[in-house]
Amino acid sequence: MPTALIRDVSASLARCELTHLEREPIDVARARLQHEAYERTLIGLGCRIVRLPAADELPDAVFVEDTALALDEAAVLTRPGAPSRRPECDSVAAALEPFLPVVRMRGPGTLDGGDVLRVDRTLYVGLSTRTDRAGIAELESLLAPYGYAVRAVPLIGCLHLKTAVTQVAPRALLINRNWVDPATFDRYDLIDVDPAEPMAANALLVGDRLVYPAAFPRTADRLRSHGVAVVTVDLSEVAKAEGGVTCCSILLNGA
Ligand code: CIR
């Protein structure tokens, strides 16, 4: 049974970092209800939940994915690219320590967990406004004992690698080709997002089910036609903070 680490929505979510979106009002009460429904969805898919209390002074703390990578042998605490997000890491480290040895990035490089797409033993790492080459090099050196292949992937036009591409089945990735070169992923079956839904490539695979935003029905139909079992969630308020379904949890599959 996977364990999912999540964190309650901060009262200050409306003051979140924004890179590609215009700021618009966020209904925090509604965001909390949607986040609770996301938690129930994960429970329904068999996840055991570890839930951190809200860190109200840290607007983006609900987006736990960016603060740590949970691999089979160890967890890596990242050094997020946005300085406002670095204080999120200590409490995530404390929550992960019962499950995995925790190693920490020290910098000066930066890396957000949202830029790391793991497929089997390969980690594709987006070169983004949050993750730089020094951060990727530090990740590679921290993981040297464990034998993961680390590949840097240039990005254009979106926040994180997993805004542009995520895994939706054992050999299939969902992709927006405008933001990442599909040639990087030519060993997989690629499913394109619907052109009317550019933000639709972020999906969360839990076992053989796909947690997927209700906001992208056209791409959801494409996924279903490829045999993917889609479970929809409404994260409209989180989306205004530039978040998606992967960024609200850290899955510890081996735990
Ligand atoms: C940020 O800009 O850091 C947050 N407002 C959104 C982070 C989303 N994280 C993710 O997709 N992994």
Residues whose N, C-alpha, C, O or C-beta is under 5 A from the ligand:
A	BS01	CIR	C16 E17 L18 D60 F63 E65 D66 G114 H160 A241 E242 G243 G244 C247
